[in-house]
Amino acid sequence: MNTSGAPPDGKSVEHLDRAVIFLGPPGAGKGTQAKELAKHYGVPHLSTGDMLRENIAKGTPLGIKAEPVMKRGELVPDSLVLKMVAQRIEEPDCTHGFVFDGFPRTVAQAQYLTILLRQHGYKPALVVHFVIDPKLLLRRITGRRMCKVGGEIYNIYERPPKCDLRCDHDGGELEQRPDDREEIVGPRLQAYERQTEPLVAYYRRLGRLHEVNAAKSVDEVKRQVLDIVRGAR
Ligand code: AP5
């Protein structure tokens, strides 16, 4: 029985019509769940990390500026990220909502996003906070492998591919992100605590924050997220 809410042809009968923000530390499972939620509602998954990595791969001026910063595990300056996001949500595929993963990451980004959403006529964003014991994150981050072709996310410890280092969906080669090396994880977590964690209090004050227990299985977290999104409508 199909209990996902999505019909067998993959087209969603439910509508999102808003921005959903996934907030949480590196490795909490935001990307994994953002792909699922975006697929469920047939809306784009907007990962600022993926957008920046694409710019690096293409050698754009933005990519050239972002690459050394990301390699150090620091945040890319707000001015660069905000311009990139503002352009992306103008695209026609964003009309029925979108799922942000890794954005906003600073209070300045959050304030700008509020204005941007209002300008485009969206309701206030729904924020899902991924709550997880930091001790679980190192294994998730260092074990992550991503498909070079479709971006599918695996974990060599927790969610391995069926065939060694090849994507189950398209056979693409799996690779480790440069910033997933153990020595970069510390700086990334520190950047999260210093610059992004204040957003938890920020969105809680605005009454927009919902929490999921991100230590649970992928299916269980997916269920929690869907309950929140459906309940908030
Ligand atoms: P970004 O790409 O956004 O990375 P991140 O926020 O650090 O988050 P991650 O992608 O590491 O983790 P995730 O929570 O998505 O976990 P995932 O689902 O993959 O940012 C990278 C860099 O770009 C930043 O450091 C910064 O430099 C720059 N940047 C990006 N956005 C920016 C912004 N807005 N402003 C400034 N700079 C910006 O899962 C992790 C692993 O766990 C996987 O292997 C997965 O298979 C596994 N897993 C997931 N869920 C579960 C589960 N429930 N149980 C067991 N295993 C699980």
Residues whose N, C-alpha, C, O or C-beta is under 5 A from the ligand:
A	BS01	AP5	G24 P25 P26 G27 A28 G29 K30 G31 T32 Q33 T48 G49 D50 V69 M70 G73 E74 L75 V76 V81 D101 G102 F103 P104 R105 R140 I141 G143 R144 R145 I153 Y154 N155 E158 R159 A214 K216 S217 V218 V221
